[in-house]
Amino acid sequence: MNKITSIDDINALIAAGVEESTTLEYKSDINTTSDKWKGEMSKDVSAMANANGGTIIYGVKEFDEEDKRHIPSHITPIDTTKVSKETIAQVISSNISPKIKGLEISCLVVDMTKPNEVIYIVDIPQSHTAHQNLKTKQYHKRYSTTINSMEDYEIRDIMNRNIHPDITLDFEFRQITKQELYWIQPTYNPLYGSPMPAQPQIVQRAILVLNCIPRNIGTIVAEHVHYFVKLPGNIVAAGQEFDIAEVKDGFVTMRRENLYCDILEGSTPTNIKYGFPRIVPILPGMTGVHKGIVLQPNANLNQDIEISWRLNADGASIKSGKIKLKDIPRK
């Protein structure tokens, strides 16, 4: 989700019915005079930092119906004369240990004729250490729309974000132009006595690829990255058998690594010469080399089917995730 910077962004979330998730939460009100409420705010913020980071929006109410209680209903402005940005910052700062670096609080005026009525936006980065709620002396983590106390191994995993690399996968569909080499057999002409030899011809062809892009969201350089992507076999183009790790139940699992082969000679398919594969480290905040998965030209990309992935990197815990085909951006 893009960063929220205007009331139009809020209205778009409400109009689209964007549900709460691991990285998004709606709150209808703020009550900084209540110790219980301060504890809840500290739990919400620390839980999001301990998970994947995200945004909490104060001043948007969800529906009351059970089946829609995570969907935004309407704006419920907060009065700045009762709750200021500084007060929110103080509550968060004094009730979470250690303090969350990079946390941002902003406010959006709902109606310019009523400048005291605002929505507060709290943007929370994913942390590289575990944050404790000082009100309860517990560590919390957000899972989808719920918050649970963390197990010992989960706390250690977060602490290891400063020891092992933290790599995730981004996905995009992209149309690219590829040069392909074909050998064309000339038509036999009896005037020449014998058939002419086949002639090379380079043809440019538009192909559709799924790019799986490793991205370092931690603070440690990743040297070795190995990942698998599982997707419907009927959308994968032929000719990629070398990269297939498994074919099962109509799905194909493709393997990838952060390897790159330098071009030693040539510039076209007729004369190009590659060197040996070499590892390309992924620096913090950067993306790594990626080799696209070629798809069928007529592949249906609007399916509700999920593709899944799992990733290993330099002693870090195995990471995994899922995304629906229809939710992958087109570039």
N, C-alpha and C positions, 0 to 999 in steps of 0.2 A: 504494500500500500504506500502511495506517495505521501509525503509530509503534508499535514493539514495546515493551510495558511490563511484561509478565508471562510466566511460564513457560507459561501457558495459550496465549498468542499463539504461542510457539515450537511447542508441541504441535499447534496448529491448522495451522501451516505444514507440519509433517511429515505430519499426517493427510491434508491436502489435496494433498500432493505438489507444493507450489508451487516451480517451477523457478527457478534462478538467472536473472538478467536484467541489463539495463544498470544497474539500481538495487538489485540484491540479490545478495549472495554469501555462501556458507557456507564456513567454515573449521573443520576438526576440532580444530586444536591451535594453540598459540603457543609459539615457542621463541626467546625474546629473547636467549639466549646465543650464537646463531649469527649471524654477520655476513650470511651468505647469506639467512637468514630475515628479518633486519631489512630487507634490501634488497627482499625480496618484499613485506613488509608496506607499506613506503614506496611501492612501485610500485602495489599494490592501492589504497591510500588516495588517492594523488595522481591515479591514473587515473579513479577515480570522481568526484573533485572536478572534474577537467577535463572530464568528460562531463556527466551530469545530476544528480550527487549521488546519495545512496542510503544503504544500510545494509549493513555487513559484520557477520556473526554468527560469533563465534569460540566453538566448542564444539558444533557440529552437523556430523556427517559425512554426506557424500553416498554414494549407492550406488556399488559398485565396477564394476558392469556398464556397459559402454560406452554402451548406449542409455539409461541412467538416471543417468549420472555427474553430472548437474546437479540431481538431485532429492534432497532431504534424506532420510536414512535413519533416523538416531537421534541422541540427545544423547550427546556425549562431554565430560563436565564438565572444566573447567580448575581446577587447584588454585591458589587465591589466595596460598598460601605460597610458590609458585614464580614466579608471574606476577601482579603487582598492576596495578591500574588506572593508578597513577602511572607504572609502568614502561612500559606501552603508550603513554601520553601522551608520555613522554620519547623513545621510539623514533620516534614519528611526528613530533614537534616538531623533533628534531635531524637528521632525514634528508630533510625536505621543505622546499623554499624557493620562494616565501615561505611562512610558516606559514598554515595554513588557518583562517580566522576562522569561528567558529560550530560547529566540530567538537565533538561530544559523545560521551563514553564512559560507559557505564553497565554495571552487572552485575546478573544475576538469579540468585539462589540456586536451585539445582535441587531440593534436598531440605533442608528446614529442620532435619533431624537431622544434616546434614552441611554446616554453614555455609561451609566452605572450598571447596566444589565449586560453581562458577558457570559461567554463560555470559556472555561479554562482548559488548556491543552497541556498535558504533561507527557513529554517525549522522553522515554527511558531507554538508554543504550543497554545492550547485552553486557553484563559484567564479566570480568575475568577473575573474580573472587566471589565467595559466597557471602551474601548479606543477611544479617540477623535482624529480626523484628525485636527491638528492645522492649516493647510492651509485653510480649509473650515469651521472650527468650528462645524463640523458635526460628528455624529456617523454613521458608515457604517457596514453592515453585508453582508456576501457572501451567496447567495442562488443558489446552483448548479453552473452555469457558469456566473451568473449576480451578480452585487453589487447594493444594494439599501440603501437609508437612513433609519435609524432605527426609529420605532415608540417608543413612551414613554414607553409602556408596555414592549417592547423588551429590552430596556435599563435596566428597573427595573428587568427583569428576569435574565439578566446577573449579575447584582449586587447581586441578591439572590443566585448566585452560592456559595457565601461565607456564606450564611445563611442556605440554605437547601442542602441536599445531591444531587449529580448529578450522576445518575445511567444510564448506557446504557446496551444493551444486545448484547452479542456475540453469534454466532451460529457455530456449528460444527456437522458433521455426524461422528458417531463412531460405530465400531463393538465391542461388548462386549460379554463376556461369562456369562451366568446367570444360577444359580442353581435352578431347579424346582423340586417340589415334586410330584410324581405320586404314586398311590396305585395300585399295581399289584395283580390281583386275580389269584392265582395258579390254574393250571389245576386239575380238580377233579380226585382223585384217589380212587377207591372203596376199596382199601386195608386199607385206613385210616378211613373208615366208614362214615365220614362226611366231607364236604368241609373245607379246611384249610382257616383261615382268610386272608384277603388281607394284603399284605406286602408293607411297604413304600419303595420306590426306588427314589434316587436322581439322576436326569439326568442333565447334563450340555448341554446347548444349546446356540449357537451363535445367537445374536439378533442385529438388527440395530436400533440405537437410534439417535434422533435429540436432542443434548444438547443445552439448552438455558441458557446461563451463564451470570448472572448479574455482572457488573463490575463497581466499583466506580471510576469515572474519576474526581471527585471533591476533596474537602478538608474537607468535613464534614462526620462523621460517619453516615451510614444509618441503622436505627433500624428496620423500617417496609418497606418491599418491596413487592409489589403485581403486577403481570403482566399477560398479556393475549397474547397468540400466536395463530394466525389464519392461518391454512394451509389446503391444499386439503384433504378432507375426505377419498379419495380412497388410500392414502398412510399411513393412521394411522391404527395401529393394534387394534384389538378388546381387550376388557378387561380393558379399561381405562375410563369407563363411569363416575366414580366418579370425574374425573378431567375435564370433559367436561362442559364448560360454555354455549356453544351455538352450534347448528347445523343448518346451513342455506345455501341454494344455492350451495350445494356440498362442502362447507367448514366447518371445525370443529374448534372451538375456545377452546383452552385448558387454564386452569388457573394454576398459580404457585405462591408460596410465599417463603420467605427466612426462612422456617421452617425445623427443623431437629429432627428426633426421635432417641434417643440413644438406642443402643442395651443393654438391662439389663441382659439378660441371653441367653445362647446358641450360636451356630455358624452355624447351618444348618437350612434349611426350616422346619425340623421336630421338632425342640425344641427352635427356636428363640423367644424371647419375647422383645417387644419394650416398651419404656417409652412414656410419653406424649410429643407431639410436643413442641419444644421450639424455640424461635426466635434466629437466629444467625446474629448479626450485621455484616455489610460489611464495613471494614475499607478503608480509602482512598488508592487508588492504588491497592486494592485487589479485588478478585472475591468472590462471595457468593456461598452458597450451591445451587445445582441445581439437579433437577430430570428430567431425559431424557424422551422424548416422544418416545415411542416404535413405530417403523414403520413396515409396511408390508415387509416381506423378499425380495419380488420382486419389491419394490417401485422404480419408475423411478425418479432418483434424478437429471437428466439432463434436466428437464423441464424448460421452459422459464417463468413458473408461479411464481408470487411473493407470499411470505408469509409476513404477516404484524404483528406488535406487538404494544402494548401500555403498559405503565408502570407508576405506582404511587409509590412515596416514601416520607414519612414524610413531608407532606405539600408542597413539590415541585410541580411545574407545571407538568401536565401530559406530558410524553414523548412518542413519537411514531416513527415508522420507518418501512421500507420495505426492503426485500432482495430477489433476485431470487434464486430458489432452486439450479440452476446450479452454482451459485456463492458462495455457502456455502462450506467451506473447508472440506475435508475428513481427518480424523485422524486415 
